[in-house]
Amino acid sequence: MITYIRERLFALQDKGYKEFHSKLVPGMNKDTIIGVRTPGLRKLAKELAKDERIGAFINVLPHMYYEEMNLHGFIISEEKDYDRCVHEIDRMLPYIDNWATCDLLSPKAFKQKKNRQRLLKDIQRWMSSKEPFTIRFGIVMLMSHFLDDDFMAEHLKWVAEIRHDNYYVKMAVAWYFATALAKQWDASLPYFEGQTMDVWVHNKGIQKAVESFRVTDEHKDRLRKLKR
């Protein structure tokens, strides 16, 4: 099955895209990138998720190629059973070593209303990890699922209290707060007025919010005055 999947991936190879995408994932060994565009990976994942032999691929971690890891993520994102989905995510997270693979995980099971409270507890668990991409995954899931109807002001405190030197964790915190400023302005602004985060995250969050079309011009002007 692994050989079969690898052949399918190389059949989708775009060498020009490989050159382009390798520059977007710093530190990645270029020889491990095949060069498969995301739409092709998603389509293949939907097909393979229904294949009864897929366990032979899913049970093997880590994979040799970047696209194999991404395909793995797309396949387990198709899983609708919450317990099985979280189990597979927990297996995969320790092997994630780049922002792109981390951020592509978008499990269907997480979108089910009945799983909201369980998801929130798992998000807290992921954000309390020492592993940078596990922390980032937790932040991205909180941003994706709990900044609208299920938002609670305490969620902002969870993220603001994260302290980690890893660039991709700090960027995730800034991204979360920039999105929160667009969606939950009144609750988010005090974290900038009170200077509760480190200077880099504070300023990066403001920068991303000012660049966003979802933040009003009036709010952008106010944020610019809060830069440190």
C-alpha positions in Angstrom: 0.0 0.0 0.0 2.8 2.4 0.8 4.5 1.7 -2.6 1.1 2.2 -4.3 0.5 5.5 -2.6 4.0 6.7 -3.3 3.5 5.9 -7.0 0.2 7.9 -7.0 2.0 10.9 -5.5 4.8 10.9 -8.0 2.3 10.6 -10.8 0.9 14.0 -9.5 4.4 15.6 -9.3 4.9 19.2 -10.5 8.6 20.0 -10.4 8.0 23.7 -10.8 5.7 23.6 -7.8 8.3 21.7 -5.9 10.8 24.5 -6.4 8.2 27.1 -5.4 6.8 25.3 -2.4 10.2 24.3 -1.0 10.9 28.0 -0.4 7.7 28.3 1.7 8.8 25.6 4.2 12.2 26.8 5.6 14.5 24.1 6.9 12.8 21.3 5.0 15.0 18.9 3.1 14.2 19.6 -0.5 14.8 15.9 -1.4 11.8 15.0 0.7 9.4 17.2 -1.2 7.7 15.6 -4.2 5.9 18.7 -5.5 2.2 17.8 -5.3 -0.4 20.6 -5.3 -2.9 20.7 -2.4 -6.0 20.1 -4.4 -4.5 16.9 -5.8 -3.6 15.7 -2.3 -7.1 16.4 -1.0 -8.7 14.5 -3.9 -6.4 11.6 -3.3 -7.0 11.6 0.4 -10.8 11.4 0.0 -10.3 8.4 -2.3 -7.9 6.6 0.0 -9.9 7.3 3.2 -12.5 4.8 1.8 -9.9 2.2 1.0 -10.0 -0.7 3.5 -6.2 -1.1 3.1 -5.4 2.4 4.2 -4.4 1.2 7.7 -1.2 -0.1 6.2 -0.3 3.5 5.4 -1.8 5.3 8.4 0.0 2.9 10.9 3.4 3.9 9.6 5.0 7.0 11.1 7.0 9.0 10.2 6.7 8.9 6.5 9.6 9.5 4.1 8.1 12.3 2.1 6.5 15.7 3.0 3.5 15.0 0.9 3.0 11.6 2.5 2.7 13.4 5.9 0.3 15.9 4.4 -1.7 13.1 2.8 -1.8 11.3 6.2 -3.2 14.5 7.7 -5.9 14.9 5.1 -6.9 11.3 5.4 -7.4 11.4 9.2 -9.2 14.7 8.8 -11.9 12.7 6.9 -12.5 10.6 10.0 -15.9 11.5 11.6 -15.6 9.4 14.8 -14.2 11.8 17.4 -12.3 9.2 19.5 -10.6 7.6 16.5 -9.8 11.0 15.0 -8.1 12.3 18.2 -6.2 9.1 18.6 -4.7 9.4 15.1 -4.0 13.1 15.6 -2.1 12.3 18.8 -0.1 9.7 17.0 0.8 12.2 14.2 1.5 15.4 16.1 5.0 14.3 17.5 6.2 13.8 13.9 5.1 17.2 12.5 8.1 19.4 11.9 6.7 22.3 9.8 3.9 24.8 9.8 2.2 23.7 6.6 1.6 20.1 7.7 0.4 21.4 11.1 -2.1 23.9 9.7 -3.7 21.6 7.1 -5.3 19.4 9.7 -9.0 20.2 9.7 -10.9 17.2 11.1 -14.5 16.7 10.2 -15.2 15.3 13.7 -14.3 18.6 15.2 -17.1 20.4 13.4 -19.8 18.3 15.1 -21.7 20.2 17.7 -21.8 17.2 20.1 -18.0 17.2 20.3 -17.5 20.8 21.3 -16.7 20.4 25.0 -14.5 17.4 24.4 -12.6 19.3 21.7 -12.1 22.2 24.1 -10.4 20.0 26.6 -8.2 18.4 24.0 -7.2 21.9 22.7 -6.1 22.8 26.3 -4.1 19.6 26.4 -2.4 20.3 23.1 -1.6 23.9 24.0 0.0 22.8 27.3 2.4 20.5 25.4 6.1 21.3 25.2 6.3 20.4 21.5 6.0 23.5 19.3 3.8 22.2 16.6 1.5 20.5 19.0 1.0 23.8 20.8 0.5 25.5 17.4 -2.1 22.9 16.4 -4.0 23.6 19.6 -4.0 27.4 19.0 -5.1 27.0 15.4 -8.0 24.7 16.5 -9.1 27.2 19.1 -9.0 30.0 16.5 -10.8 27.9 13.9 -13.6 26.6 16.2 -14.0 28.9 19.1 -14.0 32.5 18.0 -17.6 32.7 16.9 -20.7 31.3 18.6 -18.8 29.2 21.1 -16.3 31.9 22.1 -15.6 32.5 25.7 -13.4 35.4 27.0 -11.2 33.0 29.0 -10.0 31.4 25.8 -8.0 34.6 25.1 -6.3 34.2 28.5 -5.2 30.6 27.6 -3.4 31.8 24.5 -2.0 35.0 26.0 -0.3 33.0 28.7 1.6 30.8 26.3 5.3 31.4 26.5 7.5 29.7 23.9 10.6 30.8 22.0 9.7 28.9 18.8 8.9 31.2 16.0 5.9 29.2 14.8 4.3 29.2 18.2 4.7 32.9 18.6 3.4 33.5 15.1 0.3 31.3 15.9 -0.4 33.4 19.1 -0.2 36.6 17.0 -2.4 35.1 14.3 -4.9 34.0 16.9 -5.1 37.5 18.4 -5.3 39.3 15.1 -8.3 37.1 14.2 -9.8 37.6 17.7 -9.5 41.4 17.1 -11.5 41.0 13.9 -14.2 38.8 15.5 -14.2 39.6 19.2 -12.8 43.2 19.4 -14.1 44.2 22.8 -12.8 41.1 24.6 -9.4 41.1 22.7 -8.4 44.8 22.9 -7.5 44.8 26.6 -4.7 42.3 26.0 -3.0 44.9 23.8 -3.9 47.9 26.0 -2.5 46.0 29.0 0.6 44.8 27.2 0.1 41.2 28.5 2.1 39.5 25.8 5.8 39.8 24.9 6.7 42.7 22.6 7.2 40.6 19.4 3.9 38.8 19.7 2.1 42.1 20.7 3.5 44.0 17.6 3.0 41.1 15.2 -0.6 40.6 16.3 -1.2 44.3 15.7 0.6 44.1 12.3 -1.6 41.2 11.2 -4.8 42.9 12.4 -3.9 46.1 10.6 -3.3 44.1 7.4 -6.7 42.4 7.7 -9.7 43.5 5.7 -11.9 42.2 8.5 -10.7 45.0 10.9 -12.3 48.4 10.5 -10.2 51.5 9.7 -11.2 53.0 13.1 -10.0 50.0 14.9 -6.7 49.9 12.9 -6.0 53.5 13.8 -6.4 52.6 17.5 -4.2 49.6 17.2 -1.4 51.5 15.5 -1.2 53.7 18.6 -0.7 50.7 20.8 2.5 49.4 19.1 5.4 49.0 21.4 
